[in-house]
Amino acid sequence: MVKFALYDQNYSMKVVVLGAGIIGTTSAYFLAKNGHEVTVIDRQDSVSMETSHANAGCLSYGFTSPWASPGLPLNALKWALTGRSPLIINPKLSSETIKFLFRMYKNCNSLSYEINKSRMLRIASYSQKALLEIENDFEINYEQRKQGSLQLFWDTKEIDKIAKDISILEKFNIQSKILDPKECIKVEPALKYAKNKLAGGIHFKNDFTGNCYLFSTEIYKKCLEMGVHFEFNTVIDSVKLNNNEIFSVLTNKGQFKADTYVVSLGSYSKKILSNIGIEIPVYPVKGYSITMPVLSDKDAPQSTIMDEKNKIAITRLGDKIRVAGMAHLTDFNKHLREKSRESLVTGLDLIFPKGYKSSNNVNFWTGFRPSTPDGTPIIGNTPYKNLYLNTGHGTLGWTMSAGSGKLLSNLISGIDPEISTEGIDMSRYSFSNKTEFNYG
Ligand SMILES: Cc1cc2nc3c(=O)[nH]c(=O)nc-3n(C[C@H](O)[C@H](O)[C@H](O)COP(=O)(O)OP(=O)(O)OC[C@H]3O[C@@H](n4cnc5c(N)ncnc54)[C@H](O)[C@@H]3O)c2cc1C
């Protein structure tokens, strides 16, 4: 039974949420919980059928970091030289790719990294509380495990570099512990096969794992019970303006009108917003995953393992292992790149060679992370008074979903946000008028 937290029935509004990925779905849940009349529109026939479908499944409340870090440019160069790069850039660079790379590069310095990481951690920590609130609202099963996550190091130099990150984590009371190889194996016994190569790890004991798609479908069912209306198989074409407000959403099934609108279209948010003069720097960073059956429990991961060097995450989801990673900059090209599948299998083999059932029938999948150059999502209002954004969650949308949905719902409902919104909405891009942004 969901406990409704109706603040004041008089403020109940009609809200249309554009997009039923994990972000749109959790937004709908918290909006309904705050007493609003919610309709969610999506082109797919169910929730979370695009980027939220087969992600790595890590709820990385502690392991929350922007990709743009001081070490990234050098790493990118090294990856390019070794030929085994988790970062792949289409040589036919589009202007969008160039813009994204340039903006990301501008964030690859210590000061930006600290600011961005702090903002992301703020949302992630809040999201953990919001997820626990959902678990308290009703019984929900999403193959969740609450056994922490472990970031591996293959070189002792990497351990030395982590000191600065730990000081930021401490500010947010995030518990982390540097482990030597033996201690890593205590946490994840099947790491015994990688013992000789391992330099150590950092353990985030309060991180969770879980199946994002399963979670979304459970939230969807609860939303239906709460009176949320879903319009599936409905393609959003544009939004129609009336002076300084959104008048309606135009779709292949006609127009939808509401008091308030939320854009949570993942990587596709940018295009719809661009048509009404809002430019947000969201770029589709393509990633891949494979999902395979567990062969032997004792040789398989129990929770989440992150291999930052090879940029992959390996997660236990029920009786399956999911390996996800790679950053492929190729705009909206959905092609399943065979070499990326091979890299994921190689990465798994390196760490858990005996844990998975090898089969040609691995569930090979791709999705576009809706990425901002600073790693922080964009949550909050816009120059149009009835338009809100909840998008740009990049690599950590599953982790940040519950908190983002709750924060957005509170903002729309006029409830004081429970966390600071500094640097979270689009105004951090020095918004000056509807068409100009300054990324400097
Ligand atoms: C390989 C990979 C691994 C990842 N691993 C993790 C992880 O371990 N932990 C983590 O926290 N995050 C992870 N992520 C990131 C996470 O999956 C995303 O941040 C998150 O799914 C984004 O959710 P979203 O709802 O914003 O976007 P989406 O899930 O893409 O939802 C957008 C929705 O909008 C709909 N839509 C778009 N355009 C239209 C239109 N014109 N008309 C109608 N509907 C439309 C789509 O159908 C879709 O349902 C990973 C991502 C990838 C690719």
The ligand as an ORCA input file, in Angstrom:
! r2SCAN-3c Opt
* xyz 0 1
  C      25.806      0.499    -21.242
  C      25.153      1.347    -20.169
  C      25.358      1.013    -18.836
  C      24.806      1.815    -17.824
  N      24.944      1.447    -16.531
  C      24.396      2.188    -15.541
  C      24.506      1.781    -14.196
  O      25.055      0.737    -13.869
  N      23.987      2.574    -13.229
  C      23.366      3.750    -13.537
  O      22.958      4.453    -12.623
  N      23.174      4.124    -14.825
  C      23.684      3.373    -15.836
  N      23.540      3.739    -17.137
  C      22.846      5.017    -17.429
  C      21.349      4.882    -17.374
  O      20.930      3.714    -18.023
  C      20.719      6.125    -18.033
  O      21.220      7.295    -17.445
  C      19.211      6.106    -17.872
  O      18.684      4.911    -18.372
  C      18.576      7.287    -18.592
  O      17.188      7.197    -18.381
  P      16.174      8.166    -19.115
  O      14.835      7.847    -18.616
  O      16.679      9.564    -19.020
  O      16.332      7.788    -20.670
  P      15.629      6.591    -21.475
  O      15.618      5.347    -20.713
  O      16.270      6.568    -22.823
  O      14.140      7.091    -21.599
  C      13.737      8.060    -22.529
  C      12.380      7.641    -23.040
  O      11.927      8.631    -23.973
  C      11.262      7.980    -25.025
  N      11.322      8.851    -26.203
  C      12.390      9.452    -26.745
  N      12.018     10.219    -27.793
  C      10.682     10.082    -27.918
  C       9.716     10.639    -28.794
  N      10.052     11.477    -29.779
  N       8.420     10.300    -28.620
  C       8.049      9.474    -27.606
  N       8.920      8.919    -26.746
  C      10.220      9.228    -26.899
  C      12.039      6.673    -25.209
  O      11.223      5.698    -25.818
  C      12.431      6.317    -23.801
  O      11.526      5.420    -23.195
  C      24.048      2.965    -18.178
  C      23.817      3.258    -19.516
  C      24.355      2.464    -20.507
  C      24.096      2.780    -21.944
*
